[in-house]
Amino acid sequence: MAGQPNVDLAAQRQPRSTDASHPSPASVLASEIKTLVEQGDRDAARDRFGALVALLQRRAVRIAFQYLRDAADADEAVQDAFVKVFLHIEQYRSDLPFDVWFTRILVNAALDRLKSRGRQQRWISHSTDEDNGRPVEQVPAADASHERRLLAKERWEQVTNAVAALPDRQRLVFTLCHLDERTPAEISAATGMSQATVRVHLFRALRKLRGVLGSQA
């Protein structure tokens, strides 16, 4: 979020406490903000929210960038997620880890931006083709390296679209494990799912991704 202070690596790598009796720093802040909003003290809530943004921003940008592969888009997706969190903070259940609730919102914000970008790119491509009077496949590539970058981008978009199509729990487990680098034990504690269930969702997510991407190869 613009104007928010950066945090150092020690703050970025905050302890991943998911025990209900030892909530994470983000969960503590979120509960405080929710209480202030419910009490009608939105100015104080906004002040505390700045601390929450500072705590989570780097991690959030890293996750968003993994989906969007564009720094500007990632920043905007993170800002969208934080705005949505503040507007709906009263829906947060203080007995659950805030980190997981926030991750769901963040991933959805990134995917929404990806869809919007895809629609915009299709519109621009269609308009350019009409102006040139020739189809896209007849426009020569600038050079081989540019073509390789385009192919890599298309491949990553295939991966992201495949992740977006996963059921919610599978997508969340995949994100927490492969993008947020959490262990099955940490995901289990954070979500309330057993480690066996976490592993099942992760296995099914990877199997679906391999199936979809294999068929697109």
C-alpha positions in Angstrom: 0.0 0.0 0.0 1.4 3.4 -1.0 3.1 5.3 1.8 3.4 2.4 4.1 6.8 1.7 5.8 8.9 -1.2 4.8 9.7 -3.9 7.2 13.0 -5.7 7.7 13.6 -9.4 7.0 13.2 -10.2 10.7 9.7 -8.8 10.6 9.0 -10.5 7.3 9.9 -13.8 8.7 7.6 -13.5 11.7 7.1 -16.6 13.8 4.4 -18.7 12.3 2.4 -19.3 15.5 -0.9 -20.9 14.6 -1.7 -22.2 18.1 -5.0 -20.6 19.2 -3.4 -19.8 22.6 -0.4 -18.2 20.8 -1.9 -16.2 17.9 0.4 -14.7 15.2 1.2 -11.0 15.4 -1.0 -10.5 12.4 -3.9 -12.2 14.1 -3.5 -10.0 17.3 -3.4 -6.8 15.2 -6.5 -7.9 13.1 -8.4 -8.7 16.3 -7.5 -5.2 17.7 -8.6 -3.6 14.5 -11.9 -5.5 14.4 -12.6 -4.4 18.0 -11.9 -0.8 17.2 -14.2 -0.8 14.1 -17.0 -2.5 16.1 -16.6 0.3 18.7 -16.9 2.9 16.0 -13.3 4.2 16.4 -12.3 3.9 12.7 -9.5 6.5 13.0 -7.7 4.4 15.6 -8.5 1.3 13.5 -6.8 2.9 10.5 -3.8 3.7 12.5 -3.5 0.0 13.7 -4.2 -1.2 10.2 -1.0 0.6 9.0 1.0 -1.6 11.4 -0.8 -4.7 9.9 0.1 -3.6 6.4 3.7 -3.0 7.3 3.8 -6.5 8.8 2.4 -8.4 5.9 3.2 -6.3 2.8 6.4 -8.0 1.7 5.0 -11.5 2.1 1.8 -10.4 0.3 3.8 -8.8 -2.6 5.9 -12.0 -3.0 2.8 -14.2 -3.2 1.0 -11.8 -5.6 4.0 -11.6 -7.8 4.1 -15.4 -8.1 0.7 -15.3 -9.7 1.0 -12.1 -11.8 4.8 -12.0 -12.7 4.5 -8.2 -12.8 5.7 -5.9 -10.0 3.1 -3.2 -10.7 0.2 -5.6 -11.0 1.4 -7.4 -7.8 1.5 -4.1 -5.9 -2.0 -3.2 -7.1 -3.4 -6.7 -6.2 -1.9 -6.3 -2.7 -3.5 -2.9 -2.3 -6.8 -4.3 -3.4 -6.5 -7.1 -0.9 -5.7 -4.7 2.0 -8.6 -2.4 1.1 -11.0 -5.4 1.0 -9.6 -6.6 4.4 -10.2 -3.3 6.0 -13.7 -2.9 4.6 -14.7 -6.4 5.7 -12.6 -6.8 8.9 -15.8 -7.3 10.9 -16.2 -10.6 9.1 -12.9 -11.9 10.4 -13.3 -14.6 13.0 -10.8 -13.7 15.8 -10.5 -17.4 16.9 -9.0 -18.3 13.5 -5.6 -17.4 12.0 -5.8 -14.1 10.2 -2.9 -15.1 7.9 -5.0 -17.8 6.2 -8.0 -15.5 5.9 -5.8 -12.8 4.4 -4.2 -15.3 2.0 -7.5 -16.3 0.5 -8.4 -12.6 -0.1 -5.0 -11.9 -1.6 -5.0 -14.8 -4.0 -8.5 -13.9 -5.2 -7.4 -10.3 -5.7 -4.4 -11.5 -7.7 -6.6 -13.8 -9.8 -9.1 -11.0 -10.4 -6.4 -8.7 -11.6 -5.0 -11.5 -13.9 -8.4 -12.0 -15.5 -8.8 -8.2 -15.9 -5.3 -8.1 -17.5 -6.2 -10.9 -19.8 -9.4 -9.2 -21.0 -7.4 -6.0 -21.6 -4.7 -7.7 -23.6 -7.3 -9.5 -25.7 -9.0 -6.2 -26.5 -5.7 -4.5 -27.3 -4.6 -7.4 -29.5 -8.0 -7.5 -31.3 -7.9 -3.7 -31.9 -4.3 -3.8 -33.2 -5.1 -6.7 -35.6 -8.0 -4.8 -37.0 -5.9 -1.7 -37.5 -3.2 -3.6 -39.2 -5.6 -5.5 -41.3 -3.9 -8.9 -40.7 -4.2 -11.7 -38.1 -1.8 -12.0 -35.2 -0.1 -15.1 -36.5 1.2 -13.0 -39.5 2.9 -10.4 -37.4 6.6 -11.4 -37.2 8.3 -11.7 -33.8 10.9 -9.1 -33.0 13.6 -11.7 -32.3 14.1 -15.1 -30.9 14.7 -14.0 -27.3 11.5 -12.0 -27.4 9.6 -15.0 -28.6 11.1 -17.2 -25.8 9.9 -14.6 -23.3 6.5 -14.7 -24.7 6.4 -18.4 -24.6 7.6 -18.4 -21.0 4.9 -15.9 -20.1 2.2 -17.9 -21.8 3.3 -21.0 -20.0 3.2 -19.3 -16.6 -0.3 -17.9 -17.5 -1.3 -21.5 -18.2 0.0 -22.5 -14.7 -1.8 -19.6 -13.0 -5.1 -20.3 -14.8 -4.8 -24.0 -13.8 -4.3 -22.9 -10.2 -7.3 -20.6 -10.4 -9.5 -23.5 -11.5 -8.6 -25.6 -8.5 -11.2 -26.0 -5.7 -10.8 -23.4 -3.0 -9.1 -25.7 -0.4 -6.8 -27.2 -2.9 -5.8 -23.7 -4.2 -5.2 -22.5 -0.6 -3.1 -25.5 0.4 -1.1 -25.2 -2.9 -0.5 -21.5 -2.3 0.5 -21.9 1.3 2.8 -24.8 0.6 4.5 -23.8 -2.7 4.3 -20.0 -2.7 4.3 -19.2 1.0 6.7 -22.1 1.8 4.7 -23.5 4.7 5.0 -27.0 5.9 2.0 -29.4 6.0 2.2 -29.1 9.8 2.0 -25.3 9.7 -0.9 -25.5 7.2 -2.7 -28.0 9.3 -2.4 -25.8 12.4 -3.4 -22.7 10.5 -6.5 -24.1 8.7 -7.7 -26.7 11.2 -7.3 -29.5 8.6 -5.4 -32.6 9.7 -2.0 -33.1 8.2 -3.3 -36.1 6.3 -6.1 -33.9 4.8 -3.6 -31.2 3.9 -1.5 -33.8 2.1 -4.5 -35.1 0.3 -5.5 -31.7 -1.0 -1.9 -31.0 -2.0 -1.6 -34.3 -3.9 -4.9 -33.7 -5.7 -4.0 -30.1 -6.6 -0.6 -31.2 -8.0 -2.3 -34.1 -9.9 -4.8 -31.8 -11.5 -2.2 -29.2 -12.4 0.0 -31.9 -14.0 -3.1 -33.2 -15.9 -4.1 -29.8 -17.2 -0.6 -28.6 -18.0 0.3 -31.9 -19.6 -2.7 -31.7 -21.9 -1.6 -28.2 -22.9 1.9 -29.1 -23.7 
